[in-house]
Amino acid sequence: MVASLYLRKLCTLDVLADALGDVSRSSIGNVVREIRPLLAEGGLLPPPVATRYRTAPDLLAAADELTDTPTS
C-alpha cells in the first residue's frame, strides 16, 4: 500500500514516514524499489493523482474523510 501511495505521487517518502510514525524514510524507499519492478512487469504501475499532500496531517485527514462510514 505504501509503495502504491508513493508511486501515485500522492506524497513524498518523508510525508509517508511521518504519517506512519515508527517507519523510516529509507525503509519506505526500500519497499518502493522492491515493488516497482513487480508492478511494472505486470503492467500495474498506478497513475499519478491530481492531489499531492505536503504534510502527514493533511494526508491522514484525507484518509479519515475516505474512511468515514455513515451509520443508519
Backbone as JSON Lines, residues from 0, in Angstrom:
{"i":0,"aa":"M","n":[0.83,-1.18,0.0],"ca":[0.0,0.0,0.0],"c":[0.88,1.25,0.0]}
{"i":1,"aa":"V","n":[1.9,1.25,0.83],"ca":[2.79,2.41,0.92],"c":[3.45,2.69,-0.44]}
{"i":2,"aa":"A","n":[3.88,1.63,-1.11],"ca":[4.51,1.81,-2.43],"c":[3.51,2.41,-3.41]}
{"i":3,"aa":"S","n":[2.28,1.95,-3.38],"ca":[1.26,2.49,-4.28],"c":[1.01,3.96,-4.03]}
{"i":4,"aa":"L","n":[0.92,4.33,-2.76],"ca":[0.71,5.75,-2.43],"c":[1.85,6.6,-2.96]}
{"i":5,"aa":"Y","n":[3.06,6.12,-2.78],"ca":[4.21,6.89,-3.26],"c":[4.27,6.92,-4.78]}
{"i":6,"aa":"L","n":[4.05,5.77,-5.4],"ca":[4.13,5.72,-6.87],"c":[3.01,6.52,-7.54]}
{"i":7,"aa":"R","n":[1.92,6.71,-6.85],"ca":[0.85,7.56,-7.39],"c":[1.16,9.04,-7.2]}
{"i":8,"aa":"K","n":[2.3,9.32,-6.57],"ca":[2.75,10.7,-6.31],"c":[1.78,11.43,-5.39]}
{"i":9,"aa":"L","n":[1.2,10.67,-4.47],"ca":[0.27,11.24,-3.5],"c":[1.0,12.1,-2.48]}
{"i":10,"aa":"C","n":[2.24,11.72,-2.16],"ca":[3.05,12.47,-1.21],"c":[4.5,11.98,-1.3]}
{"i":11,"aa":"T","n":[5.36,12.61,-0.54],"ca":[6.77,12.24,-0.53],"c":[7.03,11.09,0.44]}
{"i":12,"aa":"L","n":[8.22,10.53,0.36],"ca":[8.62,9.5,1.31],"c":[8.63,10.05,2.73]}
{"i":13,"aa":"D","n":[9.04,11.3,2.88],"ca":[9.06,11.92,4.21],"c":[7.67,12.02,4.81]}
{"i":14,"aa":"V","n":[6.7,12.4,4.0],"ca":[5.31,12.51,4.48],"c":[4.79,11.13,4.89]}
{"i":15,"aa":"L","n":[5.06,10.12,4.07],"ca":[4.63,8.76,4.43],"c":[5.29,8.3,5.73]}
{"i":16,"aa":"A","n":[6.58,8.53,5.87],"ca":[7.28,8.12,7.08],"c":[6.71,8.83,8.31]}
{"i":17,"aa":"D","n":[6.43,10.12,8.16],"ca":[5.85,10.88,9.26],"c":[4.46,10.37,9.59]}
{"i":18,"aa":"A","n":[3.66,10.05,8.59],"ca":[2.29,9.56,8.81],"c":[2.29,8.19,9.5]}
{"i":19,"aa":"L","n":[3.28,7.37,9.18],"ca":[3.33,6.03,9.75],"c":[4.01,5.98,11.12]}
{"i":20,"aa":"G","n":[4.7,7.03,11.49],"ca":[5.3,7.1,12.81],"c":[6.65,6.42,12.92]}
{"i":21,"aa":"D","n":[6.67,5.15,13.26],"ca":[7.92,4.44,13.55],"c":[8.57,3.81,12.32]}
{"i":22,"aa":"V","n":[8.28,4.32,11.14],"ca":[8.85,3.78,9.91],"c":[9.77,4.83,9.31]}
{"i":23,"aa":"S","n":[10.96,4.43,8.93],"ca":[11.91,5.39,8.37],"c":[11.67,5.61,6.88]}
{"i":24,"aa":"R","n":[12.12,6.76,6.44],"ca":[12.03,7.12,5.02],"c":[12.78,6.08,4.17]}
{"i":25,"aa":"S","n":[13.93,5.64,4.64],"ca":[14.72,4.68,3.87],"c":[14.02,3.32,3.78]}
{"i":26,"aa":"S","n":[13.3,2.92,4.82],"ca":[12.55,1.66,4.76],"c":[11.46,1.73,3.7]}
{"i":27,"aa":"I","n":[10.78,2.85,3.64],"ca":[9.73,3.02,2.62],"c":[10.37,3.03,1.24]}
{"i":28,"aa":"G","n":[11.5,3.71,1.1],"ca":[12.2,3.74,-0.18],"c":[12.62,2.34,-0.62]}
{"i":29,"aa":"N","n":[13.06,1.52,0.33],"ca":[13.43,0.14,0.01],"c":[12.23,-0.65,-0.5]}
{"i":30,"aa":"V","n":[11.08,-0.47,0.13],"ca":[9.87,-1.16,-0.31],"c":[9.5,-0.73,-1.73]}
{"i":31,"aa":"V","n":[9.56,0.56,-1.98],"ca":[9.22,1.09,-3.31],"c":[10.15,0.49,-4.37]}
{"i":32,"aa":"R","n":[11.45,0.45,-4.06],"ca":[12.42,-0.12,-5.02],"c":[12.17,-1.6,-5.27]}
{"i":33,"aa":"E","n":[11.67,-2.32,-4.28],"ca":[11.38,-3.74,-4.46],"c":[10.07,-3.98,-5.22]}
{"i":34,"aa":"I","n":[9.08,-3.16,-4.97],"ca":[7.75,-3.36,-5.53],"c":[7.6,-2.8,-6.93]}
{"i":35,"aa":"R","n":[8.25,-1.67,-7.22],"ca":[8.09,-1.0,-8.52],"c":[8.34,-1.95,-9.7]}
{"i":36,"aa":"P","n":[9.44,-2.73,-9.73],"ca":[9.67,-3.61,-10.88],"c":[8.58,-4.68,-11.03]}
{"i":37,"aa":"L","n":[8.06,-5.16,-9.91],"ca":[6.99,-6.17,-9.98],"c":[5.72,-5.57,-10.57]}
{"i":38,"aa":"L","n":[5.38,-4.37,-10.14],"ca":[4.2,-3.7,-10.68],"c":[4.39,-3.38,-12.17]}
{"i":39,"aa":"A","n":[5.58,-2.92,-12.52],"ca":[5.87,-2.59,-13.92],"c":[5.78,-3.84,-14.79]}
{"i":40,"aa":"E","n":[6.32,-4.94,-14.31],"ca":[6.29,-6.2,-15.07],"c":[4.86,-6.65,-15.34]}
{"i":41,"aa":"G","n":[3.99,-6.42,-14.37],"ca":[2.59,-6.81,-14.54],"c":[1.74,-5.74,-15.21]}
{"i":42,"aa":"G","n":[2.36,-4.62,-15.59],"ca":[1.6,-3.53,-16.2],"c":[0.66,-2.87,-15.21]}
{"i":43,"aa":"L","n":[1.05,-2.85,-13.93],"ca":[0.17,-2.37,-12.88],"c":[0.68,-1.11,-12.17]}
{"i":44,"aa":"L","n":[1.58,-0.37,-12.81],"ca":[2.04,0.86,-12.17],"c":[0.86,1.83,-12.08]}
{"i":45,"aa":"P","n":[0.61,2.35,-10.89],"ca":[-0.55,3.23,-10.72],"c":[-0.31,4.6,-11.34]}
{"i":46,"aa":"P","n":[-1.35,5.2,-11.89],"ca":[-1.21,6.54,-12.47],"c":[-1.12,7.6,-11.37]}
{"i":47,"aa":"P","n":[-0.5,8.74,-11.67],"ca":[-0.43,9.83,-10.68],"c":[-1.82,10.37,-10.36]}
{"i":48,"aa":"V","n":[-1.95,10.9,-9.17],"ca":[-3.21,11.51,-8.74],"c":[-3.12,13.02,-8.93]}
{"i":49,"aa":"A","n":[-4.27,13.68,-8.86],"ca":[-4.3,15.13,-9.04],"c":[-3.89,15.87,-7.77]}
{"i":50,"aa":"T","n":[-4.14,15.28,-6.62],"ca":[-3.85,15.93,-5.34],"c":[-2.57,15.37,-4.75]}
{"i":51,"aa":"R","n":[-1.69,16.26,-4.3],"ca":[-0.45,15.84,-3.64],"c":[-0.45,16.44,-2.24]}
{"i":52,"aa":"Y","n":[-0.28,15.6,-1.24],"ca":[-0.29,16.05,0.15],"c":[1.12,16.41,0.59]}
{"i":53,"aa":"R","n":[1.26,17.57,1.19],"ca":[2.57,18.1,1.58],"c":[2.95,17.76,3.02]}
{"i":54,"aa":"T","n":[1.95,17.38,3.83],"ca":[2.23,17.06,5.23],"c":[1.49,15.79,5.64]}
{"i":55,"aa":"A","n":[2.01,15.14,6.67],"ca":[1.36,13.93,7.19],"c":[-0.04,14.23,7.72]}
{"i":56,"aa":"P","n":[-0.25,15.32,8.48],"ca":[-1.62,15.61,8.95],"c":[-2.62,15.78,7.8]}
{"i":57,"aa":"D","n":[-2.18,16.41,6.7],"ca":[-3.07,16.57,5.54],"c":[-3.42,15.21,4.93]}
{"i":58,"aa":"L","n":[-2.41,14.35,4.8],"ca":[-2.63,13.01,4.26],"c":[-3.57,12.21,5.15]}
{"i":59,"aa":"L","n":[-3.33,12.24,6.45],"ca":[-4.16,11.47,7.38],"c":[-5.59,12.02,7.44]}
{"i":60,"aa":"A","n":[-5.74,13.33,7.34],"ca":[-7.09,13.92,7.33],"c":[-7.85,13.47,6.1]}
{"i":61,"aa":"A","n":[-7.18,13.41,4.96],"ca":[-7.83,12.95,3.73],"c":[-8.22,11.48,3.86]}
{"i":62,"aa":"A","n":[-7.37,10.68,4.48],"ca":[-7.68,9.26,4.68],"c":[-8.87,9.11,5.61]}
{"i":63,"aa":"D","n":[-8.95,9.94,6.65],"ca":[-10.09,9.88,7.56],"c":[-11.39,10.22,6.84]}
{"i":64,"aa":"E","n":[-11.34,11.18,5.93],"ca":[-12.53,11.56,5.17],"c":[-13.02,10.39,4.32]}
{"i":65,"aa":"L","n":[-12.08,9.61,3.78],"ca":[-12.45,8.49,2.91],"c":[-12.95,7.3,3.7]}
{"i":66,"aa":"T","n":[-12.59,7.19,4.97],"ca":[-12.99,6.02,5.74],"c":[-14.2,6.26,6.62]}
{"i":67,"aa":"D","n":[-14.72,7.47,6.64],"ca":[-15.94,7.72,7.41],"c":[-17.07,6.91,6.82]}
{"i":68,"aa":"T","n":[-17.7,6.11,7.65],"ca":[-18.83,5.31,7.18],"c":[-20.11,5.81,7.83]}
{"i":69,"aa":"P","n":[-21.12,6.03,7.02],"ca":[-22.38,6.51,7.59],"c":[-23.02,5.42,8.44]}
{"i":70,"aa":"T","n":[-23.67,5.85,9.47],"ca":[-24.41,4.9,10.31],"c":[-25.88,5.08,10.05]}
{"i":71,"aa":"S","n":[-26.62,3.99,10.17],"ca":[-28.07,4.12,9.92],"c":[-28.85,3.79,11.14]}
